[in-house]
Amino acid sequence: MITYQEFKAGYKDGLPTAAGVEEVVKDHKASAEYQLAVIADDYDRQKNKTIMEYEKYIHTMTGASIVDPYAANHKIPSNMFRRLNVQRTQYSLGNGISFQDKTIKDKFGREFDVTV
């Protein structure tokens, strides 16, 4: 991970160099957090890595494991969690925002709920 001071040291004429920016981007994409975010984004787009890359194995008489080419994989990736979160958000914001003190909402105007 590159610190701000190390990144700033790579400046030329007060601007970051292309190589310095590429290094920062490459470090970011190599991080475990980024890789986890990519998997989560794929999951949200119904490309569940666990289901899509699952392979069944069979064992030979000698004990070696090989991929079973005839096993069916009828698992279907679902977008249930994204739909659930959208429904929760719609339900939460469907009736507008409420405050304990009713005068607060008047300060925001009549179109506040629609805008939010």
C-alpha positions in Angstrom: 0.0 0.0 0.0 1.3 3.4 -0.9 1.1 6.2 1.6 0.2 9.8 0.6 3.7 10.9 1.1 5.1 8.2 -1.2 2.5 9.1 -3.8 3.3 12.8 -3.5 7.0 12.1 -3.9 6.3 10.7 -7.4 4.9 14.1 -8.5 6.6 15.8 -11.4 6.0 19.6 -11.8 3.3 19.5 -9.2 1.3 16.7 -11.0 1.2 13.0 -10.4 3.0 10.9 -13.0 1.1 8.3 -15.0 3.3 5.6 -13.6 2.5 6.7 -10.1 -1.2 6.6 -10.8 -1.0 3.2 -12.5 0.9 1.8 -9.4 -1.8 3.0 -7.0 -4.6 1.6 -9.2 -2.7 -1.8 -9.5 -2.2 -1.9 -5.7 -5.9 -1.2 -5.2 -7.0 -3.9 -7.6 -4.6 -6.4 -6.0 -6.1 -5.8 -2.5 -8.3 -8.5 -0.8 -11.0 -5.9 -0.2 -11.2 -5.1 -4.0 -11.4 -8.8 -4.9 -14.2 -9.3 -2.3 -16.1 -6.3 -3.8 -15.8 -7.8 -7.3 -17.2 -11.1 -6.0 -20.0 -9.2 -4.2 -20.8 -7.2 -7.4 -21.0 -10.4 -9.4 -23.3 -12.0 -6.8 -25.5 -8.9 -7.0 -25.7 -9.4 -10.8 -26.8 -13.0 -10.5 -23.3 -14.4 -11.2 -22.7 -16.3 -8.0 -19.2 -17.6 -8.1 -19.9 -20.5 -5.8 -22.7 -21.8 -8.0 -21.2 -21.0 -11.4 -17.8 -22.6 -10.7 -19.1 -25.6 -8.7 -17.8 -29.0 -10.0 -18.7 -32.5 -8.7 -16.0 -35.0 -8.4 -16.0 -38.8 -8.5 -13.2 -41.1 -7.3 -11.6 -43.8 -9.4 -10.7 -47.2 -8.1 -7.2 -45.9 -7.3 -8.6 -43.1 -5.2 -7.9 -40.3 -7.6 -10.5 -37.5 -7.8 -11.7 -36.5 -11.3 -14.4 -34.1 -12.4 -17.7 -35.9 -13.1 -18.6 -34.9 -16.7 -22.1 -36.4 -16.4 -23.3 -34.9 -13.2 -26.0 -32.3 -13.5 -25.7 -28.9 -12.0 -29.2 -27.5 -11.7 -28.4 -24.7 -9.3 -29.8 -21.4 -10.4 -28.2 -18.1 -9.2 -30.8 -15.8 -7.6 -31.0 -12.1 -7.2 -33.2 -12.5 -4.1 -31.1 -10.3 -1.8 -31.0 -7.3 -4.1 -34.7 -7.5 -4.7 -35.3 -7.8 -1.0 -33.2 -4.7 -0.3 -35.0 -2.7 -3.0 -38.3 -3.7 -1.5 -37.2 -2.7 2.0 -36.1 0.7 0.7 -39.3 1.2 -1.2 -41.3 0.3 1.9 -39.2 2.5 4.2 -39.5 5.5 1.9 -43.0 4.9 0.6 -44.8 6.7 3.4 -42.3 9.6 3.6 -39.9 10.5 6.3 -41.2 11.2 9.8 -39.6 13.1 12.6 -40.5 13.2 16.3 -41.0 17.0 16.1 -43.5 17.6 13.3 -42.2 21.2 12.8 -38.9 19.9 11.4 -40.6 18.5 8.3 -42.3 21.8 7.6 -38.9 23.5 7.3 -37.9 21.2 4.4 -40.9 22.2 2.3 -43.8 20.3 0.7 -41.8 18.4 -1.9 -39.3 17.0 0.6 -40.6 13.4 0.6 -40.9 13.2 -3.2 -37.4 14.6 -3.6 -35.9 12.1 -1.2 
